[in-house]
Amino acid sequence: MAEVDLLLWNKVKLGDKKAFELIFLSYYSVLCLFAKRYTHDMTLAKEIVQDLFVYLWEHRNELTIHSSIKSYLYRAVRFNSIRSVEHERKLGIRMDVLPEPDDPEFNDHLEYAELQEKILNAIESLPEQCQNIFKMSRFEQLKYAEIADKLNLSIKTIEAQISKALRVIHQLINQ
């Protein structure tokens, strides 16, 4: 399937709308369900996936997909979903997904939200390069070699930056 997808992608790069439609039809539904795992909102999940496909079509000439269309799409949806949820978090707490205060799970959700907030703040406090490398590794799920190639750095540098990020995050969370 990956070879067929890459063949389709090469046709998309040439402007073939039918090839793009085949990719869209193959992945749209499953990507929406995948995004919903992060957003807990099917409307938002569909919007994220639709935006991704619009982006793919508009930037088809600039995008180079090395591995497989499937892995690229899943990584992009995961990253965009997390980014969307993070954006909502910054705007305020969503009241529609919180349990009631008398619900036994309320404290668990509250503790989880506080821990998530600490982690995100710790990530944001990292030096810019370290933060970018960490996000590429954890949010975009890129391999160290892919990050090193994209940033024109050595794999050892990437490993050192990830270690540094984890150490700093661990220290800040446990303060």
C-alpha positions as CSV (number, residue, x, y, z in Angstrom):
1,M,0.0,0.0,0.0
2,A,2.9,2.4,0.8
3,E,4.2,2.1,-2.7
4,V,0.8,2.7,-4.2
5,D,0.4,5.8,-2.0
6,L,3.8,7.2,-3.0
7,L,2.9,6.6,-6.6
8,L,-0.3,8.5,-6.0
9,W,1.5,11.3,-4.2
10,N,3.9,11.7,-7.2
11,K,0.8,12.1,-9.4
12,V,-0.6,14.6,-6.9
13,K,2.6,16.6,-7.2
14,L,1.9,16.8,-10.9
15,G,-1.6,18.2,-10.2
16,D,-3.6,15.0,-10.6
17,K,-6.9,15.7,-8.8
18,K,-8.1,12.0,-9.1
19,A,-5.0,10.8,-7.3
20,F,-5.5,13.3,-4.6
21,E,-9.1,12.3,-4.2
22,L,-8.0,8.6,-3.9
23,I,-5.6,9.6,-1.0
24,F,-8.4,11.7,0.6
25,L,-11.0,8.9,0.4
26,S,-8.5,6.3,1.7
27,Y,-7.5,8.3,4.8
28,Y,-10.1,10.9,5.7
29,S,-12.4,8.8,7.9
30,V,-9.6,7.1,9.9
31,L,-7.7,10.3,10.3
32,C,-10.8,12.0,11.7
33,L,-11.2,9.2,14.3
34,F,-7.5,9.4,15.1
35,A,-7.7,13.2,15.6
36,K,-10.8,12.7,17.8
37,R,-8.6,10.7,20.2
38,Y,-6.7,14.0,20.9
39,T,-9.5,16.6,20.6
40,H,-12.5,14.6,22.0
41,D,-14.5,16.6,19.5
42,M,-15.5,15.1,16.1
43,T,-16.2,18.5,14.6
44,L,-12.8,19.8,15.5
45,A,-11.2,16.6,14.4
46,K,-12.8,16.8,11.0
47,E,-11.7,20.4,10.7
48,I,-8.1,19.5,11.5
49,V,-8.1,16.7,8.9
50,Q,-9.8,18.9,6.2
51,D,-7.3,21.7,6.9
52,L,-4.4,19.2,6.5
53,F,-5.7,18.0,3.1
54,V,-6.2,21.6,1.9
55,Y,-2.6,22.3,3.0
56,L,-1.4,19.2,1.2
57,W,-3.0,20.3,-2.1
58,E,-1.9,23.9,-1.8
59,H,1.7,22.9,-1.0
60,R,2.0,19.7,-3.0
61,N,4.9,21.1,-5.0
62,E,7.0,22.1,-2.0
63,L,6.3,19.0,0.1
64,T,8.7,16.0,0.0
65,I,7.4,12.9,1.7
66,H,10.2,10.4,2.3
67,S,8.7,7.6,4.3
68,S,5.0,6.9,3.5
69,I,1.9,9.0,3.0
70,K,0.2,7.2,5.8
71,S,2.9,7.9,8.4
72,Y,3.2,11.5,7.2
73,L,-0.6,12.0,7.5
74,Y,-0.8,10.4,11.0
75,R,2.1,12.5,12.3
76,A,0.7,15.7,10.9
77,V,-2.8,15.0,12.3
78,R,-1.3,14.1,15.7
79,F,0.8,17.3,15.7
80,N,-2.1,19.5,14.5
81,S,-4.5,17.9,17.0
82,I,-2.1,18.5,19.9
83,R,-1.4,22.0,18.8
84,S,-5.2,22.7,18.6
85,V,-5.8,21.3,22.0
86,E,-2.9,23.3,23.4
87,H,-4.3,26.4,21.8
88,E,-7.7,25.8,23.4
89,R,-5.9,25.2,26.7
90,K,-4.3,28.6,26.4
91,L,-7.7,30.2,25.7
92,G,-9.3,28.6,28.7
93,I,-10.6,25.4,30.2
94,R,-13.3,23.7,28.1
95,M,-16.2,23.4,30.4
96,D,-18.0,20.8,28.2
97,V,-15.4,18.1,29.0
98,L,-14.8,18.6,32.7
99,P,-16.4,16.2,35.2
100,E,-18.6,17.7,38.0
101,P,-16.7,18.6,41.3
102,D,-18.6,15.8,43.1
103,D,-17.6,13.2,40.5
104,P,-14.8,11.0,41.9
105,E,-12.8,11.5,38.7
106,F,-12.8,15.2,39.1
107,N,-9.5,15.3,41.2
108,D,-7.9,12.9,38.7
109,H,-8.8,15.2,35.9
110,L,-7.6,18.2,37.8
111,E,-4.3,16.7,38.7
112,Y,-3.8,15.5,35.1
113,A,-4.6,19.1,33.8
114,E,-2.2,20.6,36.3
115,L,0.6,18.1,35.3
116,Q,-0.1,18.7,31.6
117,E,0.2,22.5,32.3
118,K,3.5,22.0,34.1
119,I,4.9,19.9,31.2
120,L,3.8,22.3,28.5
121,N,5.3,25.3,30.5
122,A,8.5,23.3,31.0
123,I,8.7,22.7,27.3
124,E,8.1,26.3,26.6
125,S,10.9,27.3,29.0
126,L,13.5,25.3,27.1
127,P,16.0,27.2,24.9
128,E,14.6,27.6,21.3
129,Q,16.7,25.0,19.6
130,C,16.3,22.5,22.4
131,Q,12.5,23.1,22.4
132,N,12.2,22.7,18.6
133,I,14.2,19.5,18.7
134,F,12.1,18.1,21.5
135,K,8.8,19.0,19.8
136,M,9.9,17.5,16.5
137,S,10.8,14.3,18.4
138,R,7.8,14.1,20.7
139,F,5.0,15.9,18.8
140,E,5.9,15.2,15.2
141,Q,7.4,11.8,16.1
142,L,10.4,12.3,13.9
143,K,13.4,10.0,14.4
144,Y,16.7,11.5,15.6
145,A,18.2,11.0,12.1
146,E,15.3,12.8,10.5
147,I,15.6,15.8,12.9
148,A,19.4,15.9,12.4
149,D,18.9,15.9,8.6
150,K,16.2,18.6,8.7
151,L,18.2,20.9,11.0
152,N,21.6,20.0,9.5
153,L,23.0,18.8,12.9
154,S,24.6,15.6,14.0
155,I,22.6,12.8,15.6
156,K,24.8,13.2,18.7
157,T,23.7,16.8,19.0
158,I,20.0,15.7,18.7
159,E,20.5,13.1,21.4
160,A,22.2,15.6,23.7
161,Q,19.4,18.1,23.2
162,I,16.7,15.6,23.9
163,S,18.6,14.5,27.1
164,K,18.9,18.1,28.1
165,A,15.2,18.7,27.5
166,L,14.1,15.7,29.5
167,R,16.4,16.6,32.4
168,V,15.1,20.2,32.5
169,I,11.4,19.1,32.1
170,H,11.9,16.5,34.9
171,Q,13.5,19.1,37.2
172,L,10.8,21.7,36.6
173,I,7.9,19.3,37.1
174,N,9.3,18.0,40.4
175,Q,9.9,21.4,41.9
